[in-house]
Amino acid sequence: MRLTHAVAMIAILASGSLAAQQRGDWVLAQWRGGEYWFPGVIESVSGNKITIAYDDGTRETRPFNQVRPYDWDVGSQVQCLWAGGSTWYAARITAVGRDGSSITVRYHDDGVVEKTRTGKCRSL
């Protein structure tokens, strides 16, 4: 699954496409239609609905307007669950692993640097 993320991210960046709406594309989607965007991979597309396998292991079907191409990179602002806890903290991505889903972030409030996974982060 992680190799799929890296391949999808490279394909999206190379094509310059803003409408990643195909099976296998790595995307950000609004979990339950909320304000936050979570990373995942499109499992299927049916009509105007997209089923996403989120990086945290959950799955959900969302309408097209609640799914966008994955665009996190070094410098992106995110919120992450520090040390696997249950509270979200603002951070900036400082490095991205080869697999695309392992990232290093620096937290805004105290400057702590942590290696984490995309499945433990979200963005506005």
Long-range contacts (C-beta under 8 A, 24 or more apart in sequence): 1-41, 1-53, 2-99, 2-100, 2-101, 3-99, 4-41, 5-39, 5-41, 5-55, 5-70, 5-99, 5-100, 5-101, 5-118, 6-98, 6-99, 6-100, 6-101, 8-41, 8-70, 9-70, 9-100, 12-69, 12-70, 17-69, 18-68, 18-69, 19-69, 20-68, 20-69, 20-70, 21-45, 21-50, 21-64, 21-67, 25-69, 25-70, 26-69, 26-70, 26-100, 27-52, 27-67, 27-68, 27-69, 27-70, 28-67, 28-68, 28-69, 28-70, 28-71, 28-72, 28-123, 29-54, 29-60, 29-62, 29-66, 29-67, 29-68, 30-62, 30-66, 30-67, 31-58, 31-60, 31-122, 32-60, 33-62, 33-66, 35-124, 36-79, 36-122, 36-123, 36-124, 37-68, 37-122, 37-123, 37-124, 38-122, 39-70, 39-72, 39-101, 39-118, 39-119, 39-121, 42-67, 54-119, 55-101, 55-117, 55-118, 55-119, 56-119, 56-120, 57-119, 72-96, 72-103, 72-118, 72-121, 72-123, 76-123, 77-123, 77-124, 78-105, 78-121, 78-122, 78-123, 79-121, 79-122, 79-123, 79-124, 80-105, 80-107, 80-114, 80-116, 80-120, 80-121, 80-122, 81-116, 81-120, 81-121, 82-107, 82-112, 82-114, 83-114, 84-120, 88-122, 91-121
